[in-house]
Amino acid sequence: MGTKRLPSNEDKLIERFFKPLAQHPGALALTDDAAYLTPPAGHDLVLTADMAVAGVHFFADDPADAIAKKALRVNLSDLAAKGAEPVGALLTISFGEKADEAWIEAFARGLGEDCAAFGCPLFGGDTTKTPGPLTISITAIGKVPSGTMVKRAGARPGDLIVVSGTIGDAALALQLKTRLLSGGFGALNEAQAGELRQRYLFPLPRLALAKLLRDHANAAMDVSDGLVGDLGKLAEASGVHATVETSKIPLSNPAHDAIAAEAGLLETALTGGDDYEVLAAIPEASFAAFAEAAGKAGVPVTAIGRFSAGAGVAVLGPDGQELSFEKTAYSHF
Amino acid sequence: MGTKRLPSNEDKLIERFFKPLAQHPGALALTDDAAYLTPPAGHDLVLTADMAVAGVHFFADDPADAIAKKALRVNLSDLAAKGAEPVGALLTISFGEKADEAWIEAFARGLGEDCAAFGCPLFGGDTTKTPGPLTISITAIGKVPSGTMVKRAGARPGDLIVVSGTIGDAALALQLKTRLLSGGFGALNEAQAGELRQRYLFPLPRLALAKLLRDHANAAMDVSDGLVGDLGKLAEASGVHATVETSKIPLSNPAHDAIAAEAGLLETALTGGDDYEVLAAIPEASFAAFAEAAGKAGVPVTAIGRFSAGAGVAVLGPDGQELSFEKTAYSHF
């Protein structure tokens, strides 16, 4: 007899949707107040956290599984750029009024797919409600052999400025979305627009580069707030100047066509952010080996300029003239 | 020359208000994308995360420093109940429209005071804005000697049900706040009402009990969603029945007076939550030693009942009759 404890709806929600993601023994199937982690011997842990708010970082009507995946991937992108492999993550989430069971199920399914795909099980977290927009916070934990986390500081004069993948796609997708009613980018066909949209929805954390960055990079970070601004942060932390040649910046086919048709979109591509590509300082002598190994791992990398003594960032146009931008990076404040 | 990187307002905000809290070398003064942590040898890490939303978990007009302290302390309370000492924390925060610089400064000051007081430096995080209510997520990392995290599962028939401090104060404070226009609790004077309010604003993470719980407790958790419901969770995880005698439940002076004047408030005290006291299963043979050491550490503990074979929770009133409650715990869903 006695008061029978009926599981609350919150317990049921966690049991049904999030417990399957907690594939680490220390997560205790999300039935405890905390998880434990026996740290891998000989390693440092790498810690990063990002918050994403509907209407600020993503659109409330983006697909639920894409919202989940992106919230995790932006953190995994940070780990990758630091040379770290994922260990696990904690999720706190405030569901808005519109998050019904089907939405939560799709969210958890998307997150679970990525937890499995990237080897990043869920350690725990918190679910709550908000009268405001859906808000997601993820703390990701990674690991590197002791003392090898790749930092922003460390780029040296002479190092090449290297980026992975292509730059600007997500920022162009965002720009495109705001223009859809007035015809979008005239130069792009449906498939090209769709390609940009995929890049916005599903950033690719470059975990395949983690070890290569530890082996070759003097400094690295991921490009999240815009290439020019983030390069400025890396240059500042390293105490060096950076010169980028826009002609060398790797662009996707749709980004290329959009910019060719409308030159002003170059600024969007270089300062809009949401790239989640790696930006690294690679010594020139290492670059060939780095690029070859990265290519074999399926991630193209491109040298787009060079660090030198000094401070600040110069972005050179196709004619070698320095470009200037209204703002170099996205800031919430 | 070149594009001079001007620090964004976000950078300035972090530099000015949050960098002083990042007193761990691995936090890199919050100037990198991630922090590193060399795990303490021979220890497991303990991981927990909680989200707090204005209007849901706290009042938007609660003092900024109190909001910060409580957001950290509810996580430290989880660590304490798991037998863990703090290592550090990550903070993600979405500031609402009303969070001006003075508010953010007070928030950061409060958080910094507690980071210092509880030995829990800031490792990193994320600051952003929201069109909705202020939303805070904190991930706390603690440590225990390997394999010693105290779990919910483990209570055995015969173990005493033990709580720290007093139960129900914060829930009564919340109830009192909603009644203020109609005269509050008639039985309480100003000082008593103020005492309850302090308990709501400033929960006390029972870190002084961490080692004692590792040494003596078969199971433990913190009381956050209400004593009866949380005891039900612990009993369920442990596969035992729990019998509580309300006459033994430790009450503060104001809680005692409020309940004496209005018997219905007992239910509020036992199911309202926000206590952040430790709930533990202590073998009877260990209780005297546990209680003495806890008292010396400044934390009174009280045995309020006993676990036995079976399932569920029975709460016995002063006359030995079993009480029943409309709902046993707070749930967001």
Interface residues (C-beta under 8 A of the other chain):
Chain A: M1 G2 T3 K4 R5 L6 S8 N9 E10 D11 K12 L13 G26 L28 T31 D32 D33 A34 A35 Y36 L37 T38 P39 H43 D44 L45 V46 L47 T48 A49 D50 M51 V53 G55 V56 H57 D78 L79 A81 K82 A84 L90 L91 T92 I93 S94 F123 G124 G125 D126 T127 T128 K129 T130 P131 G132 P133 T135 S137 T139 I141 G142 V144 S146 M149 K151 R152 A153 M221 D222 V228 G229 G232 K233 A235 E236 A237 H241 A242 T243 G310 A311 G312 V313 A314 V315 E322 S324 F325 T328 A329 S331 H332 F333
Chain B: M1 G2 T3 K4 R5 L6 S8 N9 E10 D11 K12 L13 G26 L28 T31 D32 D33 A34 A35 Y36 L37 T38 P39 H43 D44 L45 V46 L47 T48 A49 D50 M51 V53 G55 V56 H57 D78 L79 A81 K82 A84 L90 L91 T92 I93 S94 F123 G124 G125 D126 T127 T128 K129 T130 P131 G132 P133 T135 S137 T139 I141 G142 V144 S146 M149 K151 R152 A153 M221 D222 V228 G229 G232 K233 A235 E236 A237 H241 A242 T243 G310 A311 G312 V313 A314 V315 E322 S324 F325 T328 A329 S331 H332 F333
